[in-house]
């Protein structure tokens, strides 16, 4: 079992920044990659960013250049730095323990956190 706990969400004005954290516990050594997803009201959950054990990253086009994913393997924690926030970034953000496939795409795993709400006012 893997437990994921997100934190760091909140209400911010457009242009502001937030740093989301995801603390993992349990059998985390089985997870070689971590991802962040988000779900806005009335929309499907969408991929935001992912990071390999080695530190390699990839991002959704809509967030590239504004979001930065990082990890601290010693602390079993993954972070998402969100800068230049826009109202359309408003969503619940979820952490996921997953993997990469052979062509370099992130594959979501079964373990999800409870989510943290990010609300951006205009």
URCORRA-V344718 format. One record per backbone hydrogen bond with DSSP energy under -0.5 kcal/mol. CO is the residue of the C=O (numbers start at 1). NH is the residue of the N-H. Records with the same first field share a line. If there is no record, write none. Layout:
CO = NH + NH
//
This chain:
1 = 27
3 = 25
5 = 23
7 = 21
10 = 12 + 119
12 = 121
13 = 16
15 = 84
16 = 85
18 = 82
20 = 80
21 = 7
22 = 24 + 78
23 = 5
25 = 3
26 = 28
27 = 30
28 = 31
30 = 32
32 = 53
33 = 98
34 = 51
35 = 96
36 = 48 + 49
37 = 94
38 = 46
39 = 92
40 = 43
46 = 38
48 = 60
49 = 36
50 = 58
51 = 34
52 = 55
56 = 52
58 = 50
60 = 63 + 64
63 = 66 + 67
66 = 83
67 = 65
68 = 81
70 = 79
71 = 73
72 = 75 + 76 + 77
73 = 76
76 = 24
77 = 72
78 = 22
79 = 70
80 = 20 + 82
81 = 68 + 83
82 = 18
85 = 15
86 = 89
87 = 90
91 = 93 + 118
92 = 39
93 = 116
94 = 37
95 = 113
96 = 35 + 98
97 = 111
98 = 32 + 33
99 = 107
101 = 104
105 = 101
106 = 108
107 = 99
110 = 112
111 = 97
116 = 93
117 = 10
118 = 91
119 = 12 + 121
121 = 14
//
